[in-house]
Amino acid sequence: MKKSLRRIFQVGWINFKRNRYLSIGTTGVMVLVLVLFSGLMAVNFLSSEIVISLQEKVDVSAYFKTDISEEEILGIKSELELLSNVKNVEYISAVQALDEFKERHAGDAIIQDSLAELDFNPLQASLNIKADDPSQFASIVQFLEANQFRSVIDKINFYENEKVIERLQSISGGIQNWGFILTMILAVIAVLVTFNTIRLTIYNQRQEIEIMKLVGGSNWHIKAPYLVEGGLYGAFAAAVTAAIFYPTIFFVSPKVESLMPGVSLISYFKTNMFQFLFLVFFVGVLLGVVSSFVAIRRFLKV
């Protein structure tokens, strides 16, 4: 069995080396597929991190009418904190809101002068509510809009934030879908190229195949080297992809981190290196073996 397997791999390797230019072309097409596949993984990671980051920053702010006492607002705060889907509730008084507003616009003389001329506080007291899960915000808003609270709440800013998150998720989903479609198109092209390469190999070796059949060679010994050849195309393409992808990620990661602080591409792909390499090699070898199998079924009659 050992000798048999060694011979099969040797013949597959010889076929791979013999068709040098075809092998380079086939491997190159597979590299394009795997690089795009790897890039799609990076885009998926970044888009999910963006959505998660925004979801963590999103909260529901309920602004109260100016004639409502602080005790009433704190009572509503206590009721909200009893809800199982509420993570945190922060009370911001009108005075505190005004102080924070002044601090944010400390360098704007026009705003500071305008506030100084007012003899009242134009800002409202509010409750900032964070949920355990962003999908629970709608039920929290329904609770706030119940009859008992409707008369004291002036406005709730949830709906504007909800549209932003939904829009971002839509864009992220569109990128993933189009990336997947493009990857599938290139994968089909790679399968067709590998299929034709194996077909040409079978055609060029038709006399050798006849001789092997005459001397009693089994179907497995005749077919298996072509499966090995297809697998080698995928394995070499995966190796080239890894050699291209990781230096690229190393170069791009600092630029991404400058735009998205705390998000490191290189750290993510280093931490998941073994899973990533396994997946890339698996996809590459699978594409090669499937292409070879189809070509063998179609053109190799033994």
N, C-alpha and C positions, 0 to 999 in steps of 0.2 A: 504493500500500500504506500509506504514511504517513497519507494523508488518511482512508483506510478505518479504520485502527486508531484514529485520533483521534476519528472519528465514533462508533465503537463505545464508546470510553471515555466520550465526552460523553453518549451516550444512557444508558449504565449509571449515570453520575453523576446525571443528571436523574432517573432512576427511583429512585435512592437518596434524593435530596432530596424527591422528590414524595411518597413514602410516609413522611412524617416520623415519625409516631408509631409506625408499624410498624417503621421502621428503628431507632428508639431501643429499642424492646422487643426486637427481634431481636439487636441489638448487645449489649444488657444481658445476655441469656441467654448469649451467647458469652463475654462478659467473665467471668461466673461459672465457665464451663468452664475458661477459660484461667487464671484466678486459682487455681482448685483444682489445675490441672495444674502451675502454678508452685510452689504450696505443697507439692505432692507431691515436686517436685524438691528443695526445701529439706529436707523431712523425710528423703528418701533420703540426702542429703548428711550430715545430722546423725547419722542412725542408723548409716551406714557409718563415720563418724568415731568414734562411741562404741565400735563393735565393734573397730575397728582399735586404738584406745587401750587397750581392755581386753586385747586379744590381746598387745599389746606388754608389758603389765604381768604377764601370766600366765607363770609358770614352773613347772617341776617341781622339787619339793624332796624329796630322799631323805634320811631321818633314819636314822642308824646306831645300832646297839646300843652301850651304854656300854663294853662290854669290847673294842671294836675299836680297834686302834692307829691313830694318825694316818697312819703310813706306808701301811697298807692302804687307808685312805680316799683318800689322794693317788694311790695306784696305780689305783684305780677312776676317779678324776678324769682321769688321763692316758689311760685307755682310752676314756672318754667323749669327750674332746677329739679323738680320732682319727676319730670318726663324722662323716660328711659332712653330716648334718642337724643337728648341734649347733653353735650359734652361740657360746655362752659357758658356762663352768662356773666357779662361784665356791664355794670351800671356806670354810665358817664353822665354826670350832672351837666346842666346848662353852663355853669361856671367853668367846670373842667373842660367842656367842649370849646368854650371861648378861649381859655388859656392855651389849649393845644393849637387852635386855629391861629392865634397870634404868634405862637412859636414857629409854626410852619411857614408863616409869611413875615417873619421878622425883618427880612431885607426889603420888603415892599412898602415903601413910604405911603403910597396912595391908600392901600388897604388899612394901614395903621392909623392914618389921619381920619379915614372914614369911620372907623370903629370909635375913635376918640370923640367924634362929634355926636355919636348916638348916646342917648340917655337911657337906653335899655339894652338888654342882651338879645340879639337877634337869633341866637342858636337855641336849639331845643335839647332837652334831656333825652337820652336814648338808652336802649339795651342792645348790646352786641352779643349775638347768640351764635355759638358754634355747635355743629352737630357731630355725632360719632361717624356718621356716613352722610356725604353730600346728598344722597338720594332721599334723606329724611327731612330736608329743608321744607319741602312742600307740606308735609304733615304739621311741621312746626308753625308755618305760616297760617295754615288752616286753624290751628289752635289760637293763634293771636287774633285772627279775624272773626273769632266766635263773638256772639252777641255781647257777652259780658265785657269784652275789651274794645269792641269797635268804636265806642263813643269816646274813648280816651286816647286812642292811637291816631296820630295825624297821617303817617305814611310808613310803608315798609319797603326797603330797597332791594328785596330779594329778586324780583323779576328781572331787573337789569343784569344782575350777576348771573342769573340762570341762563340768560340768552348768550352771554359771553362764553360760559362753560360749554353750552350745547354747540355753539359755533366752532369752538376749538376742537371739541370731540369729533364734529363733522369733518373738519379739515384733516385731523389726524387719521380718521377712518378712510377718507378719500386717498390720502398718501399711501396708506397701507394697501388699499385695494388696487390702486394703479400700479404700485410696486410689485404686488403679487402677480397681476396680469402680465406685466412686462417680463418678470422672471419666468413665468410659465411659457411665454412665447419663445424666449431664448432657450429654455429647457427643451422645447419641441425641436428647435433648430439644432441644438446639440445632439439630440437623439437621432435626427435625420443624418447629420454629418457622420456620426459614429456608425450608424447603420450602413451608410455607403462605403465607409472605410473598411468595415468588416466584410461587406459584400465584395469589394475589390480584392481583399486578401483571399477570400474563398475562391474567387475566380482565378487568381494568379496561381493558387496552389491546387488547382483541380486535378492535375496529374499526380501530385503527391498524395492527395486524398484517395485517388483510385488505387494507387500502389498499397496504401495502408489497408484499404478494404480487401485487396487481394491476398495480403499476407495475414489476414485475420484480425486486424485491429478492431477493437470494440467501438461502438458508437460513442461511448463516453470519452475514450481517448482521442477520438477525432474531433468531437465538438468542444470539449472542455477548454483546450488552449485558446479558442476564440473568445470564450467567456472571460478567461484570464486577461487576454489582450484588452477587451473592453474595460475590465476593472482597472487595468494599469492606466488607461487614459484618464479615468476618473481620479485615481490615486495621485497621479502626477499633477493633474489640474488642481486638486485640493492642496497639495504641497505648495504649488506656485501661488495659489490664492492666499494661503496663510502667510507666505513670504512677502506678498504685496500688502495685505490687509493690516497686519500689525504695525509695520513702520508708518503706514498712512494714518492709522488711528493715533499713534504716538505723536505724530506731527500735528494732527487736527485737534486733539484733545485739549491742549491749552487754550486754543482759540474758542472752542465751544464753552470751556469753563469760564472764560472772560465774559461771555454773553449770558451764561447760565451758571452763576456761582453755586458750588456744591455738587454739580453734576460732572462726573469724570468718566469719559468714555473708556480711557485706557484702564482705569481701575476696574470698571465693570467687565471688560473683556479679559483682563488678567485674572480676576476672581473666577470667571466662568471659562477659563481657557480650555480645560479638558472637555467640557461639554460642547463648546463651540467647535473645537477641532474635530471631535468625534462626529458632530452633526455634519460639518462640511465634508469630511472624508466619506461619511455614510452616503450623503446625497450624491457626491461625485462618483463613487464606485457603483451606486445603484443605477445612475444614469447610464454608465458605461456597460454594465452587465445587462440591463434591460435592452439596450440598443443591440448588443451582440446577440442576445437570445432571439430577438425578433428577426435579425438577419439570418441566423442559423435556421430558424424554423422556415423562413421564406426561401432560402437559396441552397442550403446544405441538405441534400437528400442522401441519407446513408442507410 
